[in-house]
Amino acid sequence: MGRVIGTIIVGFIVGVLARFFYPGPVPMGFVGSVLLGICGSLVGGFVPRLFSGNRSTAPFEPAGMVGSVLGAILVIFLVRALS
């Protein structure tokens, strides 16, 4: 239970930071920010693994805060480009 709450808190922080650093308004609520942060963390951990030779047994590895925020910004960009 503690890991779920921790994931929600970190996801929210990452989502808010990504929305802050992304140019222009990004309107979304609490749940959207949490989901954005979690997706950004997954993307921020998955993309570097594509280019490095590191092949671990885990399907996804959580990135650091900077990688998570950059991943979340990439998610915002892709969602806006596709819609």
N, C-alpha and C positions, 0 to 999 in steps of 0.2 A: 504494500500500500504506500509505503514511503517513497518508492521509486516512481510511482505514478504521479504523486503530488510533486516530487522534484522535477519530473519531466514537464509537467504543466507549468511550473514556475519558470524553469529555464526557457521553455518554449515561448512563454509570454514575454520574457525579457528580450530574447532574440527577435521575436516578431516586432516588438515596439522599436527596438534599435534599427531594424531593417526599414521599417516604415519611416523612421526619422531621417535616415541617410538616403533613402530613395528620393530623387527629385520629383516634386509634384505631390499632390494629395493622394493618399492611399486610404480611402474610407473603409473601415472594417471594425467590428466590435472585439470583445474579449476572446470569444471562441475563434474568430478568424485570425487574431494575432497569435494565439496558442498554436493553431494548426499551421500557420505560416512559419512560426519558429521551429516546430518539429520537422516540417518538410525541409526547411532550410538547413537544419542540422543533418538530415539524411543526405541531402544533395551536397552539402559542404564536406561530408565525409566520403561520399561515393565518387565524386568527380576526381579528386586527387588520386584515388586508387586506380582509376582507369589509366592514368598516365605513368604511374609508378609500377615497379615490378612486385609490389607487396600484394600477395594473394593469401589472405588469411582465411580461416574457415568460417568466420562470421560473415553473414550476407551484407551487413551494413556496420560501419563503425561511426560512432558519433564524433564529430569534429570539435575543435576548440571553439571558443566563442567567436573569434574573428572569422573562421571558416564557416561557422553556422550563419553569421550575419551576412556574409558574402553569398552563401547559398540561398538564403531567404530573399536577398535582393535579386538574385538570378530568377528565383521562382516568381517574384512580382513582375519582373520584366517579361518572362515567358507567358504568364497569364494575360498580361496586357497586350502582348503582341498577337496572341491567338484569339483574343476576343474583339 
